[in-house]
């Protein structure tokens, strides 16, 4: 007659052995070069293709990954609150010369909207481009140089409530990146009626390591817009910023991303979809204001590159945000 105690002990030892081998094999996978296939890498800096919710993983070189993350729990639930330094030390400080602006506009509205751009644009100190759907005459050197957006007719657009121009506008950052400007830390995208307080913008962007992947902006101040789109999506009306390496990664994959998402409504949710595919969540900075469409921004005083902005009901001569 078989001793039940011995049988139970044998089963327990077998289960322990199987689980132990599984753990060793999983740990070996994390520490092996095979795991690198799950990472996007650039200049020894890597980031996971996918991770949970809004939690952000530290960016490590592949050589240090196994020593930093030896288990699944530390891999998935390590939050990142501040930018991490890499082997090169602290990042260089960001100035206005390190920011390139991409402004989405249309030829039909430019004659009116250019007055909004003139409130904040400084031709002697800023770099950027106005992206139009077709050329306009009598362009002034006091504005950013204008560029004509590439043809987007080969992309499908199936949303019945929106406009195909969303495809063109969603590619402003990628097309600005392709201009090949040097010494760029950040690409900042906005509409032709977006007002940028550039001194504040520099202070905000300087908080983050431009060598890492950052998608910085804010959700709308309209509860209705956030419900219809997302509370974790940046809105172009308030502007948003992408770090240089993230813009580089976006440029390589965005066209494929647009082909995969023909039913989306606008340009902002298309950008959000591509950020999700890259595994980069929104870093929220409340200074990027997306004012509700029922409100207007009144520039009270724009002297000396400073402006007092009042938000209230729309009146003649005010700027709709």
C-alpha positions as CSV (number, residue, x, y, z in Angstrom):
1,X,0.0,0.0,0.0
2,X,1.4,3.4,-1.1
3,X,2.1,5.8,1.7
4,X,-0.1,8.9,1.0
5,X,2.4,11.2,2.9
6,X,5.2,10.2,0.5
7,X,3.0,10.7,-2.5
8,X,2.0,14.2,-1.4
9,X,5.6,15.0,-0.6
10,X,6.7,13.9,-4.1
11,X,4.0,16.0,-5.8
12,X,5.0,19.0,-3.7
13,X,8.6,18.6,-4.7
14,X,7.7,18.2,-8.4
15,X,5.6,21.4,-8.4
16,X,8.3,23.3,-6.6
17,X,10.9,22.0,-9.2
18,X,8.7,23.0,-12.2
19,X,7.9,26.5,-10.8
20,X,11.5,27.1,-9.9
21,X,12.7,26.1,-13.5
22,X,10.0,28.4,-14.9
23,X,11.2,31.3,-12.8
24,X,14.8,30.7,-13.8
25,X,13.9,30.6,-17.4
26,X,11.9,33.8,-17.2
27,X,14.7,35.6,-15.4
28,X,17.1,34.4,-18.0
29,X,14.9,35.8,-20.7
30,X,14.9,39.2,-19.0
31,X,18.6,39.1,-18.8
32,X,19.3,37.8,-22.3
33,X,19.8,39.6,-25.5
34,X,16.5,38.2,-26.8
35,X,14.6,40.7,-24.6
36,X,16.1,43.5,-26.6
37,X,13.6,42.7,-29.4
38,X,10.9,44.2,-27.1
39,X,12.7,47.5,-26.9
40,X,13.1,50.5,-29.2
41,X,16.7,51.7,-28.8
42,X,18.6,54.8,-29.9
43,X,22.1,55.7,-28.8
44,X,22.1,53.1,-26.1
45,X,18.8,54.5,-24.7
46,X,15.9,52.0,-24.9
47,X,12.2,52.1,-24.0
48,X,9.6,49.3,-23.8
49,X,7.2,49.0,-26.7
50,X,4.3,48.5,-24.3
51,X,3.6,49.0,-20.6
52,X,0.5,49.3,-18.4
53,X,-1.8,52.3,-18.0
54,X,-0.1,55.7,-17.3
55,X,2.9,54.2,-15.4
56,X,6.2,55.0,-17.1
57,X,9.3,52.9,-17.0
58,X,12.7,54.3,-16.7
59,X,14.8,54.3,-19.8
60,X,17.8,52.1,-19.6
61,X,20.5,50.9,-21.9
62,X,20.0,47.3,-22.8
63,X,23.3,46.4,-21.1
64,X,22.0,47.6,-17.7
65,X,18.4,46.3,-18.1
66,X,18.8,42.9,-16.6
67,X,20.6,44.2,-13.4
68,X,17.9,46.8,-12.9
69,X,14.9,44.6,-13.5
70,X,15.2,41.0,-12.4
71,X,11.5,40.2,-12.0
72,X,8.2,40.9,-13.7
73,X,6.9,43.0,-10.8
74,X,9.8,45.5,-11.0
75,X,9.6,45.6,-14.8
76,X,5.9,46.6,-14.9
77,X,5.4,48.7,-11.8
78,X,8.4,51.0,-11.7
79,X,7.0,54.5,-12.0
80,X,9.1,57.4,-13.4
81,X,8.3,60.8,-11.8
82,X,11.3,62.8,-13.1
83,X,13.5,62.5,-16.2
84,X,16.5,60.2,-15.6
85,X,20.1,61.0,-16.4
86,X,21.9,58.7,-18.7
87,X,25.6,58.0,-19.0
88,X,26.3,61.4,-20.6
89,X,25.1,63.2,-17.4
90,X,22.7,66.1,-17.2
91,X,21.1,67.3,-20.4
92,X,22.1,70.7,-21.8
93,X,19.7,73.5,-20.9
94,X,16.9,74.4,-23.3
95,X,16.7,77.8,-24.8
96,X,14.4,79.4,-27.4
97,X,17.0,78.5,-30.0
98,X,16.4,74.8,-29.3
99,X,12.7,74.8,-30.0
100,X,11.2,74.5,-33.4
101,X,7.5,75.4,-33.9
102,X,5.2,73.7,-36.3
103,X,2.1,75.7,-36.9
104,X,-1.0,74.2,-38.6
105,X,-2.8,76.6,-40.9
106,X,-4.8,76.9,-44.1
107,X,-4.6,79.3,-47.0
108,X,-8.3,80.2,-46.7
109,X,-7.9,81.5,-43.1
110,X,-4.4,82.7,-43.0
111,X,-5.1,86.3,-43.8
112,X,-7.1,86.5,-40.5
113,X,-5.1,84.1,-38.4
114,X,-1.7,85.6,-39.2
115,X,-2.6,88.4,-36.8
116,X,-2.7,85.9,-34.0
117,X,0.7,84.5,-34.8
118,X,2.2,88.1,-34.9
119,X,1.3,88.5,-31.2
120,X,4.0,86.0,-30.1
121,X,6.3,85.2,-33.0
122,X,9.8,86.8,-32.9
123,X,11.4,86.3,-36.3
124,X,14.9,87.2,-35.0
125,X,14.9,84.6,-32.2
126,X,12.6,81.7,-33.2
127,X,12.6,78.8,-35.6
128,X,9.6,77.2,-37.2
129,X,7.3,76.8,-40.1
130,X,3.7,77.5,-41.0
131,X,2.2,74.4,-42.8
132,X,-0.4,75.3,-45.4
133,X,-2.6,73.3,-47.8
134,X,-1.7,75.6,-50.7
135,X,0.5,78.7,-51.3
136,X,-0.6,82.2,-50.4
137,X,0.7,85.5,-51.9
138,X,2.6,88.4,-50.3
139,X,4.2,86.4,-47.5
140,X,6.0,88.6,-44.9
141,X,9.4,87.8,-43.4
142,X,8.0,88.7,-40.0
143,X,6.2,85.4,-39.9
144,X,7.7,81.8,-39.9
145,X,8.5,80.5,-43.4
146,X,5.6,78.7,-45.0
147,X,5.7,75.2,-46.3
148,X,3.1,73.2,-48.3
149,X,2.0,70.0,-46.6
150,X,2.6,66.8,-48.5
151,X,-0.3,65.1,-50.3
152,X,-2.4,62.9,-48.0
153,X,-4.9,61.6,-50.6
154,X,-3.5,58.1,-50.3
155,X,-4.6,57.8,-46.7
156,X,-8.1,56.5,-45.9
157,X,-10.4,58.8,-43.9
158,X,-13.7,57.2,-42.9
159,X,-15.1,59.5,-40.2
160,X,-18.3,61.0,-41.4
161,X,-18.3,63.9,-38.9
162,X,-14.7,65.1,-39.5
163,X,-12.6,66.6,-42.2
164,X,-9.7,65.1,-44.2
165,X,-7.6,68.0,-43.3
166,X,-7.0,66.2,-40.0
167,X,-4.6,63.9,-41.8
168,X,-2.5,66.8,-43.1
169,X,-2.4,68.6,-39.7
170,X,-1.5,65.4,-37.8
171,X,1.7,65.2,-39.8
172,X,3.0,68.7,-39.0
173,X,5.5,67.4,-36.4
174,X,6.8,64.7,-38.7
175,X,7.1,67.1,-41.7
176,X,8.9,69.7,-39.5
177,X,11.3,67.0,-38.3
178,X,12.1,66.2,-42.0
179,X,13.3,69.7,-42.5
180,X,16.5,68.5,-40.8
181,X,17.2,71.5,-38.5
182,X,20.2,71.1,-36.2
183,X,20.5,71.5,-32.4
184,X,16.8,70.8,-31.8
185,X,15.6,69.7,-28.3
186,X,11.8,70.1,-28.8
187,X,9.2,70.3,-31.5
188,X,6.2,72.3,-30.4
189,X,3.0,72.0,-32.4
190,X,0.1,74.5,-32.4
191,X,-2.7,75.9,-34.5
192,X,-2.6,79.3,-36.3
193,X,-4.7,80.8,-33.5
194,X,-2.6,79.3,-30.6
195,X,-0.8,81.9,-28.5
196,X,2.5,80.8,-27.0
197,X,4.0,82.5,-24.0
198,X,7.5,81.5,-24.9
199,X,9.2,82.4,-21.7
200,X,6.8,80.1,-19.8
201,X,7.2,77.5,-22.5
202,X,11.0,77.4,-22.0
203,X,10.6,77.0,-18.2
204,X,8.2,74.1,-18.6
205,X,10.3,72.2,-21.2
206,X,13.5,72.8,-19.2
207,X,12.1,70.5,-16.5
208,X,12.5,67.5,-18.7
209,X,15.3,65.6,-20.4
210,X,14.9,66.3,-24.1
211,X,17.0,63.2,-24.8
212,X,14.2,61.0,-23.6
213,X,10.8,60.3,-25.1
214,X,8.3,63.0,-23.9
215,X,4.8,63.9,-25.2
216,X,3.9,67.0,-23.2
217,X,0.6,68.9,-23.2
218,X,-2.7,69.0,-21.5
219,X,-6.3,67.8,-21.9
220,X,-9.1,70.1,-22.8
221,X,-10.7,72.5,-20.3
222,X,-14.0,71.3,-21.7
223,X,-15.5,68.2,-20.0
224,X,-17.5,67.4,-23.1
225,X,-14.3,67.3,-25.3
226,X,-12.5,65.1,-22.8
227,X,-15.4,62.6,-22.7
228,X,-15.6,62.4,-26.5
229,X,-11.8,62.0,-26.9
230,X,-9.6,61.4,-23.9
231,X,-8.5,63.0,-20.7
232,X,-5.0,61.7,-21.5
233,X,-4.6,63.3,-24.9
234,X,-2.9,66.6,-25.8
235,X,-4.9,69.1,-27.8
236,X,-3.3,71.1,-30.6
237,X,-5.4,74.1,-29.8
238,X,-3.5,74.5,-26.6
239,X,-0.3,73.3,-28.2
240,X,1.9,70.3,-27.2
241,X,5.6,69.4,-27.3
242,X,7.5,66.3,-28.5
243,X,11.1,65.7,-27.6
244,X,13.6,65.3,-30.5
245,X,14.0,61.5,-30.1
246,X,10.3,61.0,-29.9
247,X,9.7,63.1,-33.0
248,X,12.3,61.0,-34.7
249,X,10.5,57.8,-33.8
250,X,7.1,59.2,-34.8
251,X,8.4,60.3,-38.2
252,X,9.4,56.7,-38.9
253,X,6.1,55.1,-38.1
254,X,3.4,57.7,-38.4
255,X,2.3,57.0,-41.9
256,X,1.7,53.3,-41.0
257,X,-0.1,54.5,-37.9
258,X,-2.4,56.7,-39.9
259,X,-3.2,53.8,-42.2
260,X,-4.2,51.7,-39.2
261,X,-6.6,54.4,-37.8
262,X,-8.8,55.8,-40.6
263,X,-11.9,56.2,-38.5
264,X,-10.6,58.7,-36.0
265,X,-12.0,62.2,-36.0
266,X,-9.2,64.8,-35.9
267,X,-5.5,65.3,-35.9
268,X,-5.1,65.3,-32.1
269,X,-6.6,61.8,-31.6
270,X,-4.5,60.5,-34.5
271,X,-1.4,61.8,-32.7
272,X,-2.6,60.2,-29.5
273,X,-3.1,56.9,-31.3
274,X,0.5,57.0,-32.6
275,X,1.8,57.9,-29.1
276,X,-0.1,54.9,-27.7
277,X,1.5,52.6,-30.3
278,X,4.9,53.9,-29.3
279,X,4.1,53.3,-25.7
280,X,4.5,57.0,-24.6
281,X,1.9,58.5,-22.3
282,X,1.0,62.1,-22.0
283,X,3.0,64.1,-19.5
284,X,0.5,66.7,-18.4
285,X,1.5,70.3,-18.0
286,X,-1.6,72.5,-17.2
287,X,-0.1,75.6,-18.8
288,X,-1.1,74.2,-22.2
289,X,-4.6,75.6,-22.2
290,X,-7.3,74.3,-24.6
291,X,-10.0,76.8,-23.9
292,X,-13.6,75.7,-24.7
293,X,-14.9,76.8,-28.0
294,X,-17.6,78.9,-26.2
295,X,-14.9,81.1,-24.6
296,X,-12.3,83.5,-26.1
297,X,-8.9,84.8,-25.1
298,X,-8.5,88.5,-25.1
299,X,-4.9,89.7,-25.3
300,X,-5.0,92.8,-23.2
301,X,-1.4,93.8,-23.4
302,X,1.3,92.2,-25.6
303,X,4.1,94.7,-25.1
304,X,7.6,93.6,-24.3
305,X,6.7,90.0,-25.2
306,X,4.4,89.7,-22.2
307,X,0.6,89.4,-22.4
308,X,-2.2,89.5,-20.0
309,X,-4.9,87.1,-21.2
310,X,-8.5,87.2,-20.1
311,X,-10.8,84.3,-20.8
312,X,-14.5,85.0,-21.1
313,X,-17.4,85.4,-23.5
314,X,-16.6,86.1,-27.1
315,X,-16.5,89.7,-28.2
316,X,-15.3,91.3,-31.5
317,X,-11.5,91.2,-31.9
318,X,-10.8,88.4,-29.5
319,X,-8.9,85.2,-30.1
320,X,-10.8,82.0,-30.1
321,X,-8.6,79.4,-28.6
